[in-house]
Every structure is written in C-alpha cells, then in structure tokens.
Amino acid sequence: QVQLVESGGGLVQAGASLRLSCAASGRTFSDYAMGWFRQAPGKEREFVVAISRSGGSAYYADSVKGRFTISRDNAKNTVYLQMNSLKPEDTAVYYCAARFDLSGRYYSSMSSYNYWGRGTQVTVSS
C-alpha cells in the first residue's frame, strides 16, 4: 500500500503561484510513476501532469503546459506541482496518484493509477 497526502492548496488571485506537495509513504517511492489530476465542481476529474519514476520524463495537459511544472524528490518521497500564472479555470481539487512502475514511463489515464490522495483545494479568484 502507498499512502499519499497532498498539501499546499489555498485561495489565490489570478496570476499568482502555488506549489502543491504530495508526500508518499508505505513503499519505495522511486518505484512509482506519479501524476496530478484535478476535479472542478460539476466536472469530471481530469489529467494535469505525470512524471516518470526517476523524474526524467514528464507529460503535461495542454491546458497547463508552460505554466505548471512537476518535479519529484525521491529522497524525500515527495512530488511537487509548481503552478504559476494561475487562472480562475484552474480552480479545482487537486489529487496526486501513484502507479507501481519500473519501466520508466509516465501515465495520463486515471485508470493507470492504483493509489490516490484525498486532494487539496485550489481556488483562484478573478
């Protein structure tokens, strides 16, 4: 089992920045590909960004490309999501997810992930 706990959400104005963290415990963190997803009120959960187990590869949704950056620190068992130039449409609950993977791939599909955190709320006001 892998436990994931997100933090760093909050209420900010448009144009501001936030950094989300997802702390993992329970297994060897570097054996897991990680992803961030988000769910806005009344909408389905959607893919934001994914990163390979080493951190060497990442894949972004078009809606966040150039504004968000994912990174991971395997020594700290933590994955980060740096969010810059936030927009009101970024308002959502942000979830991190983990998938056991030794291949070095990243995954953009929700169904690819086995473990999920409870989420952290990000609200961007206009």
Salt bridges, closest charged atoms under 4 A:
ASP31 OD1 - ARG53 NH2 3.20
GLU46 OE2 - ARG38 NE 2.66
ASP62 OD1 - LYS65 NZ 3.05
ASP90 OD1 - ARG38 NH1 2.90
ASP90 OD2 - ARG67 NH1 2.71
